[in-house]
Amino acid sequence: MSIKKQTAIILSGCGVYDGAEIHEAILTMLAIAKQNADYTIFAPDIEQHHVINHLKGEETTEKRNVLVEAARIARGDIKALSDYRVQDFDALFIPGGFGAAKNLSSFAFDGANCTIEKETERAIIETHSAKKPIGALCITPALIAKVLKDVKVTIGQDKATAEAIEQMGSTHANSNHGEVIIDEANKLATTPCYMLDANLVQIADGADNIVKAVLNMA
């Protein structure tokens, strides 16, 4: 009987405009399960940058916690990212959403000059140093580019984001729906998801393809 591969997923809250992109998160979880692998969900225990009313698209005066909000997607089965131990996992996945650019980093505000949330940065560095693969979806390849430098990634076809990635010392490759760009030397797979004008089927294709690519490297 084969032992299931163990993967970690980092979420950045709950909701596209101020947290993790829910479709990308859930479809990544589903894709992992379909490959007969397990996942453990993590999020940093920090305050969100801000809270957006997703019905009106307006900022509110509420204060919310990234870990508490991400627990909604995880059905409560989640751990603080400070508990992430690379030796327990075969691979790491980071779905997108504005939370990645606002909570896991300051990329939404500072572009190439952004900072990365400390536990997110630690997880990326330790996973890469252990030569274990990372799968980054949507905007999160920009975070990988900032932390690791000199990697090959894709965020789709957005010119400004691609230029910021190049400014951070990495290489950007344009991609289309469901396409995965693989940097074999760095055991890194990236796919654009909602960085393109995508529908749910195209997001599912991207999640399936990146999960297969990452698990093949694990």
VMD Tcl script that draws the C-alpha trace (Angstrom):
set ca {
  {0.00 0.00 0.00}
  {1.48 3.32 -1.09}
  {1.84 6.15 1.41}
  {-0.13 9.27 0.55}
  {1.85 12.37 -0.28}
  {1.40 15.13 2.26}
  {0.90 18.69 1.02}
  {0.51 22.05 2.74}
  {-1.72 24.88 1.53}
  {-1.27 28.50 2.64}
  {-4.40 30.65 2.61}
  {-4.56 34.43 2.99}
  {-8.05 34.89 4.41}
  {-11.45 34.28 2.81}
  {-12.68 36.18 -0.22}
  {-11.08 37.37 -3.44}
  {-10.82 41.10 -2.63}
  {-9.24 40.87 0.82}
  {-8.28 37.21 1.32}
  {-7.81 33.91 -0.45}
  {-9.64 33.35 -3.73}
  {-12.21 30.76 -2.65}
  {-12.59 28.98 -6.00}
  {-8.83 28.58 -6.38}
  {-8.47 27.37 -2.80}
  {-11.26 24.79 -2.97}
  {-10.34 23.52 -6.44}
  {-6.72 23.09 -5.32}
  {-7.93 21.04 -2.36}
  {-10.13 18.96 -4.66}
  {-7.32 18.42 -7.16}
  {-5.00 17.21 -4.38}
  {-7.65 14.79 -3.10}
  {-8.26 13.50 -6.63}
  {-4.57 12.61 -6.82}
  {-4.95 10.55 -3.61}
  {-2.80 12.97 -1.62}
  {-3.58 14.72 1.66}
  {-3.45 18.41 2.51}
  {-3.06 20.48 5.66}
  {-4.23 24.09 5.56}
  {-2.29 26.96 7.11}
  {-2.67 30.71 7.38}
  {-0.72 33.40 9.22}
  {-2.24 34.53 12.51}
  {-2.27 38.23 11.64}
  {-4.78 41.01 11.09}
  {-6.00 41.50 7.53}
  {-4.83 44.63 5.75}
  {-8.48 45.65 5.43}
  {-11.94 44.17 4.95}
  {-13.90 44.55 1.71}
  {-17.68 44.29 1.41}
  {-17.79 41.80 -1.47}
  {-21.33 42.77 -2.40}
  {-20.55 46.46 -2.90}
  {-16.80 46.28 -3.49}
  {-16.24 48.87 -0.77}
  {-13.80 48.93 2.15}
  {-15.40 48.66 5.59}
  {-14.26 49.66 9.07}
  {-14.20 46.03 10.26}
  {-11.09 44.30 11.56}
  {-10.60 40.61 10.77}
  {-7.90 38.00 11.36}
  {-6.40 36.10 8.41}
  {-6.28 32.76 10.24}
  {-9.84 33.09 11.55}
  {-11.18 34.03 8.11}
  {-9.25 31.27 6.32}
  {-10.77 28.81 8.78}
  {-14.08 29.38 6.96}
  {-12.65 27.72 3.84}
  {-10.92 25.02 5.88}
  {-14.13 24.19 7.79}
  {-12.18 24.96 10.95}
  {-9.45 22.40 10.24}
  {-6.52 24.79 9.96}
  {-3.24 25.62 11.68}
  {-1.31 28.83 12.23}
  {1.42 29.17 9.62}
  {3.96 29.42 12.45}
  {3.30 25.70 12.99}
  {4.43 24.78 9.46}
  {7.32 22.31 9.53}
  {8.79 21.51 6.14}
  {9.87 18.01 7.17}
  {6.20 17.01 7.53}
  {5.30 17.74 3.90}
  {6.17 16.71 0.36}
  {4.96 19.92 -1.34}
  {3.54 23.39 -0.75}
  {0.67 25.16 -2.55}
  {-0.32 28.83 -2.39}
  {-3.65 29.81 -4.04}
  {-4.21 33.40 -5.06}
  {-6.64 36.19 -4.27}
  {-5.91 39.78 -3.26}
  {-5.12 38.51 0.23}
  {-1.85 37.14 -1.12}
  {-0.93 40.62 -2.31}
  {-2.31 42.44 0.76}
  {-1.88 40.05 3.71}
  {0.87 37.62 2.70}
  {2.80 40.51 1.16}
  {2.57 44.19 0.32}
  {2.75 43.52 -3.43}
  {-0.63 45.18 -4.09}
  {0.76 48.45 -2.77}
  {4.53 48.30 -3.32}
  {4.98 46.13 -6.40}
  {8.59 45.06 -6.90}
  {9.55 46.84 -3.65}
  {7.13 44.74 -1.60}
  {7.80 42.94 1.66}
  {6.67 39.40 2.42}
  {4.87 38.36 5.61}
  {7.50 36.66 7.79}
  {5.90 33.21 8.19}
  {5.00 33.08 4.49}
  {8.59 33.95 3.61}
  {9.90 31.30 6.00}
  {7.64 28.61 4.52}
  {8.76 29.43 0.97}
  {12.46 29.55 1.84}
  {12.43 26.37 3.92}
  {10.44 24.42 1.32}
  {12.76 25.53 -1.46}
  {15.87 24.83 0.62}
  {14.58 21.32 1.32}
  {14.27 20.81 -2.46}
  {10.54 20.22 -2.17}
  {8.20 21.55 -4.88}
  {6.01 24.62 -4.63}
  {2.84 25.31 -6.62}
  {1.80 28.97 -6.87}
  {-1.49 30.08 -8.42}
  {-2.78 33.42 -9.70}
  {-0.81 36.36 -8.18}
  {1.25 34.26 -5.74}
  {4.09 33.59 -8.22}
  {5.01 37.25 -7.64}
  {5.64 36.42 -3.98}
  {7.81 33.47 -4.98}
  {9.78 35.73 -7.32}
  {10.37 38.23 -4.52}
  {11.55 35.61 -2.02}
  {13.60 33.28 -4.21}
  {14.82 35.58 -7.00}
  {16.04 34.15 -10.32}
  {13.06 31.82 -10.87}
  {10.81 31.31 -13.89}
  {7.11 31.94 -13.22}
  {3.85 32.98 -14.85}
  {0.95 35.16 -13.76}
  {-0.68 34.95 -17.19}
  {-0.36 37.98 -19.43}
  {-0.64 41.07 -17.22}
  {2.14 43.36 -18.42}
  {2.58 45.45 -15.25}
  {2.79 42.42 -12.96}
  {5.15 40.65 -15.35}
  {7.40 43.72 -15.37}
  {7.44 43.78 -11.55}
  {8.48 40.12 -11.54}
  {11.32 40.91 -13.93}
  {12.36 43.85 -11.71}
  {12.60 41.42 -8.79}
  {15.18 39.41 -10.69}
  {13.03 36.60 -12.05}
  {11.81 35.58 -15.50}
  {8.15 35.82 -16.52}
  {6.60 33.56 -19.17}
  {3.21 34.43 -20.66}
  {0.61 31.71 -20.31}
  {-3.02 30.91 -21.05}
  {-5.90 29.18 -19.27}
  {-4.90 25.97 -17.50}
  {-1.28 26.25 -18.56}
  {1.46 25.48 -16.05}
  {4.97 26.91 -16.29}
  {7.53 24.65 -14.65}
  {10.92 25.74 -13.36}
  {12.48 22.30 -12.94}
  {15.72 23.55 -11.39}
  {13.78 25.23 -8.57}
  {10.96 22.64 -8.38}
  {8.44 25.40 -8.98}
  {5.13 25.26 -10.88}
  {2.93 28.30 -11.54}
  {-0.41 28.85 -13.28}
  {-2.44 32.05 -13.93}
  {-6.01 31.16 -12.83}
  {-7.96 34.40 -12.21}
  {-5.07 36.59 -13.35}
  {-6.77 35.86 -16.67}
  {-10.48 36.44 -17.39}
  {-11.31 32.86 -16.45}
  {-14.39 30.77 -15.71}
  {-14.75 28.03 -13.10}
  {-13.93 25.21 -15.52}
  {-10.70 26.95 -16.53}
  {-9.76 27.45 -12.86}
  {-10.38 23.74 -12.24}
  {-8.16 22.86 -15.20}
  {-5.38 25.04 -13.83}
  {-5.70 23.53 -10.35}
  {-5.69 19.98 -11.70}
  {-2.68 20.64 -13.91}
  {-0.57 22.38 -11.29}
  {-1.31 19.76 -8.65}
  {-0.27 16.98 -11.03}
  {2.91 18.86 -11.96}
  {3.87 19.51 -8.34}
  {3.14 15.97 -7.15}
  {5.19 14.59 -10.04}
  {8.15 16.61 -8.68}
  {7.52 15.54 -5.08}
}
mol new
graphics top color blue
foreach p $ca { graphics top sphere $p radius 0.5 }
foreach p [lrange $ca 0 end-1] q [lrange $ca 1 end] { graphics top cylinder $p $q radius 0.2 }
display resetview
